[in-house]
Structure formats: structure tokens, C-alpha cells
């Protein structure tokens, strides 16, 4: 028997994060499949986390773009708290790369172009993602890559943004040098993460890696060195120039 929460049915769990569980669900009123992102019950006792969850929903609800996962609803019921989102039926970009090893140049170009357009749209609305990585990019069979999990997103116009200085947020492999140094996030730091992802799509390898977060952090401060033999044969020589610019130590 399906579990019922409000007008939604919970079908199965499809993912977990540090502070939320994602379920495949069904909107019985509109007769459509949805994703239900549930704040972990233990965090409901912390008003800070509740406010953070509400903030995420309200921030992303303002972004209407085909490459950004839409927010449909936000509700609390029976001591549970949910964000209702578009259900993307495809895998994450992370899973796609693991399964295929790497992508060809043309497919990478198409994907990165769409992701860049979504980021540009978010930035034009003063929203930073701050945790862009392959696991947070879902592949829709029709729309292609869609940015999701804006749980660390911030509005650039908010004074609270500076409060993150000295506290690193994000995933080590994709965090720009200035963030490691304690500076605030910016559109450039999102672009830096996208460049890291581009390298990963083309080669199947993380550009900055290590056994511990400290080792990964140090890698971001070493001179860039690309293994050109890993590029797909049809990749233009200029891709290296573009990546060097996007991955500059100076934002």
C-alpha cells in the first residue's frame, strides 16, 4: 500500500543527501508523477534547518528555465516537511559518466552549453548554485541536463552571503580557490565548477582529486596540467584555452 502525505502518494525512495531524502511520488490531484524532497525528521526540531529548507524552495521557485528542475509546492504535514519538484526520469550526470567512462566532444559541448545557459539565467536572477557537480545534474531524455539540488544556493544581493566566509560549503573537487581561502561565492566560482565538470565529461577523470579533502584542496592551488592524450580525438585545441580561463586562480 502506498503511503499518503496530503494529496501526494509516496511510491519509493530514489535518493538521499546530507539533510534530505528524495522520494518518487504521485500528485493525486493533478495526476502526475513528482519528486518529493523530505527534510530529515531529526532536522525538523531545528528551526534553522526548517528556514534553510524553505529558503531553498522559495529561491528556486523564482527560476523558470527548461534546464533547472522546477519547484511545484512546499508543505508540512504530520510533522514532516516536503518540497515537491519536477520528477526527472533520467540518471544523474555522475552516473552517466561512470557508466560510459567519458563523453565525446559534441555531446559534451551540447551538455555544457545547456548547463551554462541555466547558470547564466540563475546568475541573472542573482542566484548562485554553490554546489554544482555531476551528482546534482539530472539528465532528462527530452530536455537534456537539468540543474538540481540548490540546497546551498544563495542570493548575491543578500548580506548573509558574507557569513559563509571561513566556512567552506560545496564539494571539494569543484570548489574554486577563492572559496578555500574564505572568500564569498560568486558567479565565477560556479563557472569554475562547470569547467571542472567539462574536464570530467571529456576525460572521465576528476581534474582535482585526492584521498582526503585537504589533498583535494591543495590540488586546486597547483599549476594546471591537462593530459592532452585524454581529450576525445575530435575536441578542438581551443578547448584547453577556454578551460584555462575558466579555471584561473584569480576569479
C-alpha positions in Angstrom: 0.0 0.0 0.0 1.3 3.4 -1.0 2.0 5.9 1.8 -0.1 9.1 1.6 1.0 12.5 2.7 -1.5 15.2 2.0 -2.6 14.9 -1.7 0.6 13.1 -2.6 1.4 9.4 -2.6 5.0 8.2 -1.8 6.0 5.4 -4.2 9.7 4.7 -3.4 12.9 6.3 -2.2 15.1 7.4 -5.1 18.0 9.3 -3.4 19.4 10.7 -0.2 21.5 13.7 0.8 23.0 15.2 3.9 19.8 16.8 5.1 17.0 15.4 2.9 15.6 12.2 1.4 14.1 12.2 -2.1 11.1 10.1 -3.0 9.3 9.3 -6.2 5.7 10.4 -5.7 2.4 11.0 -7.3 0.3 14.1 -7.2 -3.2 12.7 -6.9 -5.0 16.0 -7.6 -3.1 16.7 -10.8 -2.5 13.0 -11.7 1.3 13.4 -12.4 4.5 11.9 -11.1 6.7 14.2 -8.9 9.8 14.1 -6.8 9.2 14.7 -3.0 12.3 16.1 -1.2 11.8 15.5 2.5 13.7 17.2 5.2 15.1 14.6 7.5 12.8 14.3 10.5 15.5 14.9 13.1 16.2 18.3 11.5 12.6 19.4 11.9 13.5 20.2 15.5 16.0 22.8 14.4 14.3 26.0 13.1 17.5 26.9 11.3 17.2 23.9 9.1 13.5 24.4 8.6 14.2 28.0 7.5 17.0 26.8 5.2 14.6 24.3 3.6 12.0 27.0 3.0 14.7 29.3 1.6 15.8 26.7 -1.0 12.2 26.2 -2.2 11.5 29.9 -2.4 14.8 30.7 -4.1 14.5 28.1 -6.8 10.8 28.7 -7.4 11.8 32.1 -8.9 13.9 30.3 -11.6 11.7 29.3 -14.5 14.1 27.7 -17.0 14.0 24.5 -19.0 17.4 23.3 -17.6 16.5 24.0 -14.0 14.4 21.5 -12.1 11.1 23.2 -11.2 9.6 23.6 -7.7 5.9 22.9 -7.6 4.9 23.0 -3.9 6.2 23.3 -0.3 4.1 21.8 2.5 4.2 20.4 6.1 2.0 17.5 7.2 2.1 15.1 10.1 5.4 16.5 11.4 7.0 16.1 8.0 8.2 18.8 5.6 8.4 18.4 1.8 9.5 20.3 -1.3 7.6 19.0 -4.4 9.6 19.1 -7.6 9.5 18.0 -11.2 10.5 14.3 -11.5 13.4 13.9 -13.9 13.2 10.3 -15.2 16.9 10.0 -16.3 20.1 9.4 -14.4 22.5 11.9 -12.9 25.4 13.1 -14.9 27.7 11.4 -12.4 26.1 8.1 -13.1 26.2 8.6 -16.8 29.9 9.2 -16.7 30.5 6.2 -14.5 28.6 4.0 -16.9 30.2 5.3 -20.1 33.7 6.3 -18.9 33.6 9.7 -20.7 31.5 11.6 -23.4 32.5 12.6 -26.9 33.2 16.2 -27.8 29.9 17.0 -29.5 27.8 15.5 -26.7 29.9 17.3 -24.1 29.6 20.6 -25.9 25.8 20.3 -26.1 25.5 19.4 -22.4 27.9 22.1 -21.2 26.1 24.7 -23.4 22.8 23.9 -21.8 24.2 23.9 -18.3 26.0 27.2 -18.9 22.7 28.8 -20.2 20.9 27.6 -17.0 23.7 29.0 -14.8 23.7 32.3 -16.7 19.9 32.5 -16.1 20.3 31.8 -12.4 23.0 34.4 -12.1 20.9 37.0 -14.0 18.4 36.5 -11.2 21.1 36.9 -8.6 21.1 33.2 -7.6 24.3 31.2 -7.1 24.2 27.5 -7.1 27.4 26.9 -4.9 27.4 23.1 -5.2 27.5 22.4 -8.9 28.7 18.8 -9.6 27.7 15.9 -11.8 25.6 14.3 -9.0 23.4 17.5 -8.9 22.8 17.5 -12.7 20.0 15.2 -13.9 19.6 14.0 -17.4 16.1 14.4 -18.8 15.6 12.3 -22.0 13.9 15.2 -23.8 15.4 18.4 -22.2 18.9 17.1 -21.5 20.9 18.2 -18.4 18.9 19.9 -15.7 20.4 21.6 -12.7 19.0 20.4 -9.3 19.7 20.5 -5.6 20.1 24.2 -5.0 20.3 23.4 -1.2 23.4 25.6 -0.9 22.1 28.3 -3.2 22.3 32.0 -2.1 21.1 35.3 -3.5 24.0 37.5 -4.4 22.1 40.5 -3.1 21.9 39.2 0.5 24.3 40.4 3.1 24.2 37.0 4.8 26.4 35.7 1.9 29.5 37.1 3.6 28.7 34.9 6.6 29.9 31.9 4.7 33.4 33.3 4.7 35.6 31.0 6.7 33.1 28.1 6.4 33.7 26.0 3.3 30.5 24.8 1.6 30.3 22.7 -1.5 32.1 19.5 -2.8 35.9 19.6 -2.6 36.6 18.5 -6.2 34.6 21.5 -7.6 35.4 24.3 -5.1 37.2 27.3 -6.5 40.5 28.5 -4.9 39.0 31.8 -3.6 36.3 29.8 -1.6 39.0 27.7 0.0 40.7 31.0 1.0 37.5 32.1 2.8 36.1 34.5 0.2 32.4 34.6 -0.7 30.9 32.6 -3.6 30.3 34.4 -6.9 29.2 33.6 -10.4 32.9 33.0 -11.2 33.0 30.2 -8.6 30.0 28.5 -10.3 31.8 28.8 -13.6 34.9 27.3 -12.1 32.8 24.2 -11.1 31.3 24.0 -14.6 34.8 23.9 -16.0 35.8 21.1 -13.6 32.7 19.2 -14.8 33.6 19.8 -18.5 37.1 18.3 -18.0 35.4 15.3 -16.3 33.0 14.8 -19.1 35.8 14.9 -21.7 38.2 12.6 -19.9 36.3 10.5 -17.4 38.6 11.8 -14.6 38.2 14.4 -11.9 40.6 17.3 -12.5 41.2 17.9 -8.8 41.3 14.7 -6.7 42.9 13.1 -3.7 42.4 10.8 -0.8 41.3 13.5 1.6 39.6 16.9 1.3 42.9 18.5 2.3 44.8 16.9 -0.5 42.0 17.9 -2.9 42.2 21.5 -1.6 45.9 21.6 -2.3 45.4 20.4 -5.8 43.3 23.5 -6.6 46.3 25.6 -5.9 48.8 23.7 -8.1 49.5 24.8 -11.7 47.1 23.4 -14.1 48.3 20.5 -16.2 46.0 18.8 -18.7 46.6 15.3 -20.0 46.0 16.0 -23.7 46.0 12.3 -24.6 42.8 12.0 -22.7 40.9 14.5 -24.9 38.4 13.0 -27.4 40.1 13.0 -30.9 37.5 15.5 -32.2 38.0 18.0 -29.4 39.3 21.3 -30.8 42.7 22.6 -29.5 41.0 25.8 -28.2 39.1 23.8 -25.5 42.3 23.9 -23.4 42.4 27.7 -23.7 38.8 28.0 -22.6 39.3 25.7 -19.6 42.5 27.6 -18.5 40.5 30.8 -18.4 37.5 29.3 -16.6 39.9 27.6 -14.1 42.1 30.7 -13.4 43.2 31.1 -9.8 42.1 34.7 -10.0 38.3 34.8 -10.3 
